[in-house]
Amino acid sequence: PAMLQLPLVVTARLDLVLVLVTLLSLWTRLSGLGYPGAVVFDEVYYGQFLSLYMKRTFFIDDSGPPLGHALLALGAYLGGFDGNFVWNRIGAAYPCSLSVWSLRLLPALGGALCVPLGYLLILELRCSHLSALGAALLLLLENSLIVQSRFMLLESLLIFFVLLAFFSYLRFHNAPGRCWSRYGWLLLSGVSCAAAVGVKYTGLFSYLLLLGVASLHSWKLIGDQAQSHMSVCVQCGWKVLCLLVVPVLLYVFWFYVHLSILQRSGPHDQLMSSAFQASLQGGLSRVTRGQPLQVAFGSQVTLRSSAPRPVPCWLHSHKANYPIRYENGRGSSHQQQVTCYAFKDVNNWWIIKDPARQELVVDSPPRLVRHGDIIQLVHGMTSRLLNSHDVAAPMSPHAQEVSGYIDFNVSMATQNLWRLEIYNREAESEEWKTIVSEVRLVHVNTSAVLKLSGLPLPDWGFRQMEVVAEKLLKAHSGSLGWTVEEHRYGTSQEQKEREAELHSPTHIDIDRKISFWSKFTELQWKMLTVKQEESEHKYSSAPLEWIAMETNIAYWLHPSTNAQIHLIGNPVSWGVANLSLLAYQLLAALYLLRRRRGFRDLPDGAWQRFASVGLLCGGGWAVNFLPFLLMERTLFLYHYLPALCYLYLLSPALLEHIHTHLLSSRTSRHMLAVCTAAVLLSIFLSYWTFCPLTYGNPELTANQLQALKWRDSWDILYRRR
């Protein structure tokens, strides 16, 4: 073999413009990142979860999956944060021992890398380097993107992963068909899609758009007769694997890591099922020590409702009767009240009784309760039996009242038999199990099912929640289930001794775990259905206000000076983006009408580029803006930033199209170039003007701040001295 020839030469191509915009982006996003050294706006919100993360304490955030929190926690971990900081108010000073820079580092890096990604994405759309530079400058000089990147917030990470997903997919699509390395780009696109959805659920909008683009490309590929059947199958199979299977697996993996880290009981435990709570360290696992697994006749139990709303609660009774007549004149049975109580209480205890026997203690060996058995439920503290009858419930007159039976000698017979149905039982076992089994209690006399209506009772019911019996066909299945949470084998037949027993704690530690899939599905369902209470926020806004930037958000105000930070966009570039969207829509409509009439104003290649830009950029704006018009939740200006980024990609691409295909004379092209330069200069001047509100430095006087209030609807704060 020939000897290795020397010297070895490596040739590399370096895009100096790309390097320059990357460095500028890093400088605008990372310089002075530790300022201000105080809690800024939504850092209060994410910081609370960050502290729980660092202490491995379980929580639920209904605004997004766990990857965003994990990335913030990674930055905090690298900075040595131990979670011991109380995020209780905006403006609270961070302690000197806390590395504020590390808390904000990853969002800032994500925001900085969005600029070079925008540059590369425009190139993959087959536009010129000049257009790519224009897109990069629009992203670079957007004040709102800078503000959102420089704090412990998630929008910059979301935008980064979205842009990376589209860039990677277009890089795959544009690569030569025989280049196998291009599938690495396709895989990166799928990973980025999973990361975008894993940071915030709104990432799903862009992911669905990318799937739509990939589907159109696949449909075109299937119709390409030059491709062999095997080649078409392989390429479509790779797309399914990388853009569907991989994102789903990674999405589940984010939750696996999340649940593996957060193993301690936390503030949101009660939103989860008893089985989920028992799998966490502390909390319910301490309460349920020593509990027998199988429920037997004579067992003392608390029954927790499986209904997700309005709040977790336990079947309850107390020494108070239903009023003889309600406010509307309807009569009741005047029997003992049965409710659902949202707090742990000794009146939540019930005893499982065999109707054929009087004993209220567990035999030796225990006689286990099984699916289909007829039982009675005796209230532990008052000895009243759970009863229902053909009397209208107080708040739900279409359903039956549930009560603790009292014999008033008024010809109202007892109806206290209930049939146990375990609807999640395993095939090999029909035993009623603590925490694991979800059961329905069917009233034997009327076939109605015990359920939580969720309606609060009036003052006579102590504002506790109503429990009724309702026909199975009418009842909502989610409110029918009950789970044994606390459980002990009863040993005292006498009432006084039994009351003392019910007041005593349980004991002996046990290890009770549920599978990851059970925890994943339950947590996912809770995140999508259980909404935290939202109150009207001073800086909340409607989506239509975002387009004209009629609103802003005050992120931080110095406690003694006029230094402050606001989420305010660059007004000039914001206007350019809106104008570009309108111009593209009008131009596309005109082209389509003329093509319908048989006119071909553009060559096929130019038309394909024009349509591709519109599909990705215009479609990206639409899918990230229009859904917010239908949402009934508190919205803020920063929700518009992903949609805005698509318009910043659209603007230079549309300008290049106008320059190349609509302007033919040299004079008109020179005029367009002059106008473009003037607009870019205006964008830079606008950026520079609002920099004091972007970085919080330098401090401005009250008159200077008032001069920056370009719209009357903006809320800019200042102190007169």
Secondary structure, 3 states (H helix, E strand, C coil): CCCCCCCCCCCCCCCHHHHHHHHHHHHHHHCCCCCCCECCCCHHHHHHHHHHHHCCECCCCCCCCCHHHHHHHHHHHHCCCCCCCCCCCCCCECCCCCCHHHHHHHHHHHHHHHHHHHHHHHHHCCCCHHHHHHHHHHHHCCHHHHHHHCCCCCHHHHHHHHHHHHHHHHHHHHCCCCCCCHHHHHHHHHHHHHHHHHHCCCHHHHHHHHHHHHHHHHHHHHCCCCCCHHHHHHHHHHHHHHHHHHHHHHHHHHHHHHHHHCCECCCCHHHCCHHHHHCCECCHHHHCCCCCCECECCEEEEEEECCCCCCCCEEEEEEEECCCECCCCCECCCCEEEEEECCCCHHHEEEEECCCCCCCCCCCCCCECECCCEEEEEECCCCCEEEEEEEECCCCCCCEEEEECCCCCCCCCCCCCEEEEECCCCCCCCECECCCCEEEEEECCCCEEEEEEEEECCHHHCCCEEEEEEECCCCCHHHCCEEEEEEEECCCCCHHHHHHHHHCCCCCCCCCCCCHHHHHHHHHHHHHHCCCCCCCCCCCCCHHHHHCCCCCEEEEECCCCCCEEEECCCHHHHHHHHHHHHHHHHHHHHHHHHHHCCCCCCCHHHHHHHHHHHHHHHHHHHHHHHHHHHCCCCCCHHHHHHHHHHHHHHHHHHHHHHHHHHCCCHHHHHHHHHHHHHHHHHHHHHHHHHHHHHHCCCCCCHHHHHHCCCCCCCCCCCCCC
